[in-house]
Amino acid sequence: MEGPANAAAGGAEAALEEKQLRDANVRAQAALAESEARNRELVEHSSYGIFRVSLAGEFLSANASLLQLLACKNLEDLKVLNLSTDVFRFPEEFGQFMITCRQIGFVHSAETELRRKDGGLIVVRLHLRYLSLPGPADALEGVVEDVTELRALERQLLQAQKFENDRAACRGHCARFQQRHRGHPRLGGAGSRAEPQLSGNCGAFCAHS
C-alpha cells in the first residue's frame, strides 16, 4: 500500500509529464505556424504564377503573380474566369492535361497559350499536380512561367538566321551564274539581258551582298 509521500511524488511526476507534453505541443504548433507563414510568403512573393483550381477549372486560390499575368485586379476578378473555357486559348488542351494528371499525377513543363482578362495572349510553361483532398472534390495545383518574350526573341533569331542563310545561298548562286556565263554577250557580260533578271530573282539579298 502506497504511503502519502509516494502518492504525492507520483502526482508531481504526472503533473510534470503533462506540463512537458503541453509545452512540446505549444512548440510544435508555433513551429507549424511559422512554417506555414514562410510558405505563404514564398508563394505570394514568387515570380511564378501559382494557383489552385477545381477539376472543373474554377479558380480556388492564386498568388499575386498569377493575377498580374492574367491582368486581374484581385482574386474575385480572377474567380469570374474559368481556367478551361476562359483562360486556355485552346480549351481542349486543358482536357488533355486533366487526363494526364489523372493517369500519372502531374504535367511537367508543358507550353501553352493563355488568354488574359484584357484579351491579350501569353505563352507560358505550365506545371500541374493532381491533389487528392479530403472531402468530396479533388483539385489541381498549378505553376506557370511567362515565356512570351523568350519565345518572341527565339523567333526573331530564327528569322535573322534564315535571312542570312538565304542571302549567302543567293550570293553563291550569283557567283556561279556569273562565272559560268562570263564573257557571254547575251548572258554574262555587262549590260546583258540576264543581269536584270538575275537581280530580280535574288532581290534584296544580292543588293546587300
SEVO-541005 format. One record per residue (C-alpha): residue in one letter; x, y, z. Coordinates in steps of 0.02 Angstrom, whole numbers, plus 50000, padded with zeros to 5 digits. Example, Ala and Ser with C-alpha at 12.3 -4.5 7.8 and 13.67 -1.06 7.14 Angstrom:
% SEVO-541005
REC res    px    py    pz
REC   a 50615 49775 50390
REC   s 50684 49947 50357
//
This chain:
% SEVO-541005
REC res    px    py    pz
REC   m 50000 50000 50000
REC   e 50071 50169 49947
REC   g 50102 50299 50079
REC   p 50057 50484 50065
REC   a 50234 50529 50015
REC   n 50236 50406 49871
REC   a 50065 50465 49811
REC   a 50121 50646 49814
REC   a 50279 50604 49718
REC   g 50179 50510 49587
REC   g 50058 50654 49567
REC   a 50200 50777 49547
REC   e 50283 50667 49416
REC   a 50120 50652 49318
REC   a 50093 50840 49327
REC   l 50271 50869 49264
REC   e 50246 50750 49118
REC   e 50082 50834 49074
REC   k 50165 51006 49076
REC   q 50307 50942 48966
REC   l 50180 50873 48842
REC   r 50087 51040 48840
REC   d 50250 51135 48812
REC   a 50302 51018 48672
REC   n 50132 51039 48590
REC   v 50144 51228 48602
REC   r 50318 51225 48523
REC   a 50258 51110 48384
REC   q 50108 51222 48348
REC   a 50221 51376 48345
REC   a 50344 51290 48226
REC   l 50200 51238 48113
REC   a 50128 51414 48110
REC   e 50300 51486 48070
REC   s 50324 51359 47929
REC   e 50153 51399 47856
REC   a 50189 51585 47863
REC   r 50355 51559 47771
REC   n 50268 51454 47639
REC   r 50131 51585 47615
REC   e 50261 51722 47598
REC   l 50359 51618 47473
REC   v 50204 51588 47368
REC   e 50146 51768 47375
REC   h 50316 51840 47326
REC   s 50358 51708 47195
REC   s 50393 51770 47018
REC   y 50294 51619 46956
REC   g 50106 51616 46947
REC   i 50039 51489 47073
REC   f 49858 51435 47083
REC   r 49735 51301 47133
REC   v 49580 51256 47032
REC   s 49439 51132 47044
REC   l 49434 50990 46918
REC   a 49302 51092 46826
REC   g 49427 51236 46804
REC   e 49358 51352 46937
REC   f 49492 51455 47024
REC   l 49504 51422 47211
REC   s 49660 51522 47253
REC   a 49804 51612 47167
REC   n 49954 51719 47209
REC   a 49987 51898 47155
REC   s 50100 51846 47010
REC   l 49960 51747 46928
REC   l 49839 51891 46948
REC   q 49965 52003 46860
REC   l 49996 51878 46720
REC   l 49810 51864 46684
REC   a 49776 52051 46703
REC   c 49662 52027 46854
REC   k 49648 52158 46990
REC   n 49609 52037 47132
REC   l 49556 51858 47169
REC   e 49372 51900 47146
REC   d 49414 51966 46973
REC   l 49502 51801 46934
REC   k 49363 51690 47001
REC   v 49247 51757 46866
REC   l 49356 51662 46742
REC   n 49364 51476 46711
REC   l 49536 51405 46676
REC   s 49473 51285 46544
REC   t 49347 51389 46446
REC   d 49408 51567 46475
REC   v 49596 51561 46506
REC   f 49661 51420 46396
REC   r 49668 51482 46217
REC   f 49630 51303 46162
REC   p 49513 51227 46293
REC   e 49543 51051 46228
REC   e 49720 51062 46297
REC   f 49651 51077 46473
REC   g 49556 50916 46446
REC   q 49714 50829 46386
REC   f 49813 50892 46537
REC   m 49673 50834 46652
REC   i 49683 50658 46580
REC   t 49871 50654 46605
REC   c 49855 50716 46785
REC   r 49727 50582 46823
REC   q 49840 50448 46749
REC   i 50011 50493 46818
REC   g 49975 50633 46941
REC   f 50060 50780 46856
REC   v 50103 50876 46698
REC   h 50279 50946 46687
REC   s 50345 51090 46578
REC   a 50202 51095 46453
REC   e 50197 51251 46345
REC   t 50029 51326 46304
REC   e 49945 51492 46268
REC   l 49835 51578 46397
REC   r 49712 51718 46368
REC   r 49721 51866 46487
REC   k 49565 51951 46553
REC   d 49603 52101 46440
REC   g 49604 51986 46287
REC   g 49793 51977 46265
REC   l 49884 51812 46241
REC   i 50037 51749 46333
REC   v 50145 51595 46309
REC   v 50179 51501 46471
REC   r 50271 51349 46534
REC   l 50147 51254 46640
REC   h 50166 51129 46782
REC   l 50011 51042 46853
REC   r 49990 50924 47000
REC   y 49838 50821 47045
REC   l 49783 50845 47226
REC   s 49683 50712 47316
REC   l 49599 50816 47451
REC   p 49493 50761 47598
REC   g 49311 50790 47558
REC   p 49202 50767 47404
REC   a 49312 50853 47273
REC   d 49493 50844 47218
REC   a 49587 50989 47137
REC   l 49734 51039 47029
REC   e 49882 51142 47085
REC   g 49975 51238 46950
REC   v 50131 51342 46923
REC   v 50153 51449 46767
REC   e 50306 51538 46699
REC   d 50283 51676 46570
REC   v 50397 51637 46421
REC   t 50314 51755 46295
REC   e 50464 51870 46273
REC   l 50585 51723 46266
REC   r 50487 51639 46125
REC   a 50472 51804 46030
REC   l 50661 51828 46041
REC   e 50690 51650 45980
REC   r 50577 51682 45829
REC   q 50673 51841 45788
REC   l 50839 51749 45797
REC   l 50773 51610 45685
REC   q 50710 51737 45558
REC   a 50877 51827 45559
REC   q 50970 51663 45535
REC   k 50855 51615 45391
REC   f 50885 51784 45309
REC   e 51074 51762 45323
REC   n 51065 51585 45253
REC   d 50956 51640 45106
REC   r 51071 51787 45069
REC   a 51225 51675 45074
REC   a 51141 51550 44958
REC   c 51092 51689 44837
REC   r 51267 51761 44834
REC   g 51334 51589 44793
REC   h 51205 51570 44655
REC   c 51250 51739 44582
REC   a 51436 51700 44586
REC   r 51412 51532 44500
REC   f 51299 51610 44369
REC   q 51424 51747 44329
REC   q 51570 51627 44320
REC   r 51476 51509 44207
REC   h 51422 51643 44085
REC   r 51566 51768 44099
REC   g 51603 51844 43930
REC   h 51442 51783 43850
REC   p 51367 51929 43753
REC   r 51188 51884 43799
REC   l 51203 51803 43972
REC   g 51353 51858 44072
REC   g 51426 52016 44004
REC   a 51398 52189 44071
REC   g 51233 52258 44012
REC   s 51170 52087 43957
REC   r 50986 52044 43971
REC   a 51019 51909 44102
REC   e 51089 52032 44228
REC   p 50924 52118 44272
REC   q 50834 51951 44275
REC   l 50963 51881 44398
REC   s 50950 52031 44510
REC   g 50761 52015 44507
REC   n 50770 51834 44564
REC   c 50888 51870 44708
REC   g 50802 52030 44764
REC   a 50870 52118 44916
REC   f 50995 51980 44958
REC   c 51110 52019 44812
REC   a 51085 52205 44834
REC   h 51162 52194 45009
REC   s 51298 52067 44970
//
